[in-house]
Amino acid sequence: MRVAVFNTKAYDRLYLEAASAHELTFIEAHLNVQTAPLAAGFAAVCCFVNDTLDEPVLRQLAEHGVQLIAMRCAGFNNIDLPACERLGLTVCRVPEYSPFAVAEHAVALVLDLNRHIHRAFNRVREQDYSLDGLLGFDLHGKTVGVVGSGKIGRAFARIMSGFGCQVIVSDPLVNDEMAGIARYVSAAELWADSDIISLHCPLLPATHHLINADTIAQMKPGVMLVNTSRGALIDTPAVITALKSGQIGYLGLDVYEEEGDLFFDDLSGTIIQDDVFARLTTFPNVLVTGHQAFFTREALAEIARVTLQNLTDYECGALPDASRVTGH
């Protein structure tokens, strides 16, 4: 199958080429309304979480003969799925790759924020060995709230349990694998009781801006909030207000609602036009990484394997339901 792989970096090529039985053409540009014509003559496009797949782009893809959109990620909230259905486009994804990669990154954010590792690193480089401003707290005995008990949430809960934390979880669906690791509570109880809150739920209409002025007001003053899931789970202006008041004491983000124009590219020589994001990065108790929680060797290898298998399965008419988002 001829596949146009958009929005590619060197690491994408390394892992996709190593295992590909398909004819892959790598395109560095993001997929959007200007670059969609590059898909002409390809049966499939392979895209990432920050490509634009709205109706104008999808219409062009269909007109150029594209039949399949193979996402090399789990998320698909950037795709106009009703338009795909109307245009007869099949969408598939990588439903899971390495829950450990994301869970471990969330824990890294917790540890760094608590013990001010990044600030200490910068001080030592300047020969400043003072400890003022670097005071942390014992994780042992703290209450950690986990929003979402899927594979990533469970992996995170296990790690935090290993630190001696009391882990509570909120999820409409109770997972028996959480038994002995965490206790299920209501969302209101989780907000009220948690010293640390980590988000591991999907972005759905019901979870859009789950963290907002109302839910933040229910949290402990000085709470630590970590998000390695989807940026739009958080109402960022509301979080900034809470950071200024001290209601949120620590914030760790690997995702951001408007990250599409920021993350995955080198913007070091440009002026960031997003004033909300720029304000976020001025706080000393905020740590932002650029959507790298998934970025491990094991995860990239699995993403490539499943993406390429999805292409093969589609060609054979046997795309599994676990990978299929829409189908015709």
C-alpha positions in Angstrom: 0.0 0.0 0.0 1.2 3.5 -0.9 1.2 5.6 2.3 1.9 9.3 2.8 3.4 9.7 6.2 2.8 13.3 7.3 4.5 15.3 10.2 7.5 13.0 10.4 10.6 13.4 12.5 13.8 11.3 12.2 12.6 9.0 15.0 9.4 8.3 13.1 11.3 7.2 10.0 13.7 5.1 12.1 11.0 2.9 13.6 8.6 2.9 10.7 11.2 2.0 8.0 12.6 -0.8 10.2 9.4 -2.8 10.1 7.6 -1.7 7.0 6.3 -3.9 4.2 4.5 -0.9 2.6 5.6 1.9 0.3 6.0 4.8 2.7 6.6 8.4 1.6 7.7 10.6 4.4 6.5 14.2 4.4 7.9 16.6 7.1 5.1 19.0 6.9 2.0 18.8 9.1 -1.2 17.7 7.3 -3.5 20.7 6.8 -5.5 22.3 4.1 -2.4 23.6 2.3 -0.5 20.3 2.4 -3.4 17.9 1.7 -2.8 17.9 -2.1 0.5 16.1 -1.3 -1.6 13.0 -0.6 -2.8 12.7 -4.2 -2.2 9.2 -5.5 -1.8 7.6 -2.0 -4.3 5.0 -0.7 -3.6 6.0 2.9 -2.2 8.8 5.0 -0.4 8.3 8.3 -0.9 11.2 10.7 -0.1 12.3 14.3 -2.0 13.9 17.1 -1.3 17.5 16.0 -2.2 17.2 12.3 -5.3 19.0 11.1 -8.1 16.6 10.0 -11.1 18.8 9.8 -13.7 18.6 7.0 -11.9 20.7 4.4 -8.8 18.6 4.7 -10.8 15.3 4.8 -12.7 16.4 1.7 -9.4 17.0 -0.2 -8.1 13.6 0.9 -11.2 11.8 -0.3 -11.0 13.7 -3.6 -7.4 12.6 -4.0 -8.3 8.9 -3.6 -7.3 8.4 0.0 -9.3 5.6 1.7 -7.6 5.2 5.1 -6.3 7.5 7.8 -3.9 5.6 10.0 -3.2 7.6 13.2 0.1 6.7 14.8 -1.2 7.6 18.2 -4.1 6.7 20.5 -5.9 10.0 20.4 -8.2 11.0 17.6 -9.9 14.2 19.0 -8.3 16.2 16.1 -10.4 14.3 13.5 -13.9 15.3 12.3 -15.3 11.7 12.6 -18.8 12.6 11.2 -17.1 14.0 8.1 -15.1 10.8 7.8 -18.3 8.8 7.9 -19.9 11.0 5.2 -16.8 10.8 3.0 -16.3 7.1 3.4 -12.9 7.4 5.1 -11.8 4.7 7.4 -9.8 5.8 10.5 -7.6 3.6 12.6 -5.3 4.3 15.5 -2.9 2.7 18.0 -5.2 2.1 21.0 -2.3 1.4 23.3 1.5 1.2 23.1 3.3 1.6 26.5 1.2 2.6 29.5 4.4 2.4 31.5 6.0 5.2 29.4 3.3 7.7 30.2 2.8 6.6 33.8 6.5 6.8 34.5 6.7 10.3 33.0 3.8 11.4 35.2 5.8 10.2 38.2 8.9 12.0 37.0 6.9 15.2 36.9 5.7 14.6 40.5 9.2 14.0 41.7 10.7 17.0 39.9 8.0 19.4 41.1 8.2 18.2 44.7 12.0 18.2 45.0 12.6 21.1 42.5 15.1 19.0 40.5 15.2 21.3 37.5 15.8 24.4 39.6 18.5 22.6 41.6 20.2 21.5 38.4 20.3 25.0 37.1 21.6 26.3 40.4 24.5 23.8 40.6 25.5 24.7 37.0 25.9 28.3 38.3 27.9 27.1 41.3 24.9 28.0 43.6 24.6 25.3 46.2 22.1 27.0 48.5 18.9 25.1 49.5 16.5 28.0 50.0 13.4 27.5 47.9 14.1 23.8 47.3 12.1 22.4 50.2 10.0 19.3 49.3 7.8 16.9 51.2 7.7 13.1 51.8 5.5 11.3 49.3 5.1 8.5 51.8 1.7 8.8 53.4 0.3 11.4 51.0 -3.0 10.9 49.3 -2.8 10.6 45.5 -5.9 11.0 43.4 -5.9 9.2 40.0 -8.6 10.3 37.5 -9.1 7.3 35.2 -8.3 3.7 35.8 -7.3 2.5 32.4 -3.9 0.9 31.8 -2.0 4.1 32.3 -3.9 5.1 35.4 -3.4 1.6 36.9 0.4 1.8 36.1 0.6 5.2 37.7 -1.3 4.0 40.8 0.9 1.0 41.3 4.1 3.2 41.2 2.6 5.7 43.7 1.4 2.9 45.9 5.0 1.7 46.0 6.1 5.1 47.4 3.7 4.4 50.3 1.0 6.8 49.1 -2.7 6.3 49.8 -4.1 6.0 46.3 -7.7 6.9 45.4 -9.3 6.7 42.0 -12.3 8.2 40.3 -13.7 6.5 37.2 -17.3 5.7 36.0 -16.1 2.2 35.2 -14.7 0.2 38.1 -11.7 -2.0 37.1 -11.1 -5.0 39.3 -7.3 -4.8 38.6 -7.3 -1.7 40.9 -8.1 -4.0 43.9 -5.4 -3.8 46.5 -3.9 -0.8 44.8 -6.4 2.0 45.1 -9.8 2.8 46.5 -12.6 4.1 44.3 -14.2 7.3 45.4 -16.5 10.0 43.9 -15.0 12.8 41.9 -15.9 15.2 44.7 -14.1 13.1 47.3 -11.1 12.8 45.1 -10.9 16.6 44.7 -11.3 17.2 48.4 -8.9 14.5 49.7 -6.0 14.4 47.3 -2.6 16.0 47.9 -1.6 15.1 44.4 -4.0 14.7 41.4 -2.9 13.0 38.2 -5.2 12.9 35.1 -5.3 9.7 33.1 -8.7 9.9 31.4 -9.7 10.3 27.7 -10.9 13.6 26.3 -14.6 13.3 25.9 -17.4 15.9 26.0 -18.0 15.0 29.6 -14.3 15.5 30.5 -13.6 18.7 28.5 -12.3 21.2 31.0 -12.8 18.7 33.8 -10.3 20.9 35.8 -12.1 24.2 36.0 -12.7 27.0 38.5 -15.4 25.0 40.3 -13.5 21.7 40.6 -10.3 23.6 41.6 -12.2 25.3 44.4 -13.0 21.9 45.8 -9.3 20.9 46.1 -6.9 21.2 48.9 -5.0 24.5 49.0 -1.6 23.9 47.5 -2.6 20.7 45.6 -0.2 19.3 43.0 -1.9 18.7 39.6 -0.3 16.6 36.8 -1.7 16.1 33.3 -0.1 13.7 30.9 -3.4 12.8 29.1 -5.1 15.5 26.9 -4.6 19.3 27.2 -8.3 20.1 27.0 -9.0 18.3 30.2 -7.8 21.6 31.8 -9.2 25.1 31.6 -5.8 26.8 31.5 -6.9 30.3 32.4 -8.7 28.9 35.5 -5.5 27.1 36.5 -3.4 30.2 36.1 -5.8 32.0 38.4 -5.4 29.2 40.9 -1.6 29.3 40.6 -1.6 33.0 41.4 -3.8 32.5 44.5 -1.8 29.5 45.7 -4.8 27.1 45.5 -2.7 25.1 43.1 0.8 24.7 44.5 2.4 22.7 41.8 1.5 22.1 38.1 3.1 19.5 35.8 2.0 19.4 32.2 3.0 17.2 29.3 0.0 18.4 27.2 -1.6 21.7 26.5 -5.0 22.5 25.0 -3.5 24.7 22.2 -0.3 22.7 21.7 -0.9 22.0 18.0 1.1 25.2 17.1 3.8 24.7 19.7 4.9 21.1 20.5 7.1 18.8 18.4 8.9 21.7 16.6 11.9 23.8 17.5 10.6 27.3 18.1 13.6 28.6 20.0 14.2 31.3 17.5 10.6 32.6 17.5 8.4 34.7 19.7 5.6 32.6 21.2 2.2 34.2 20.2 0.2 32.2 22.7 -0.1 34.6 25.7 -1.8 32.0 27.9 1.0 29.5 27.4 3.7 32.2 27.8 2.1 33.1 31.2 2.1 29.5 32.3 5.9 29.2 31.8 6.6 32.2 34.1 5.6 30.4 37.3 8.5 28.8 39.2 6.2 26.0 40.4 5.1 25.0 36.9 6.9 22.3 34.9 6.0 21.8 31.2 7.3 19.1 28.9 6.4 19.1 25.2 4.2 16.0 24.9 7.1 13.6 25.4 5.5 11.2 28.0 5.0 8.6 25.2 8.6 9.0 24.0 10.4 5.8 24.9 12.1 3.2 22.6 9.6 0.6 23.6 6.6 2.9 22.9 7.9 4.0 19.5 8.6 0.4 18.4 5.1 -0.6 19.4 3.5 2.4 17.7 5.3 1.6 14.5 4.4 -2.1 14.7 0.7 -1.5 15.3 0.4 1.3 12.7 2.0 -0.9 10.0 -0.1 -3.9 11.1 -3.2 -1.7 10.8 -2.3 -0.9 7.2 -1.8 -4.6 6.4 -5.1 -5.6 8.1 -7.0 -2.9 6.3 -5.5 -4.1 3.0 -6.7 -7.6 3.8 -10.1 -6.5 5.0 -9.4 -7.5 8.6 -8.8 -4.3 10.5 -9.5 -5.2 14.2 -12.2 -3.4 16.1 -9.7 -2.3 18.8 -7.8 -0.2 16.2 -10.8 0.9 14.1 -12.3 4.3 14.8 -14.6 4.5 11.7 -15.0 1.9 9.0 -16.6 1.2 5.7 
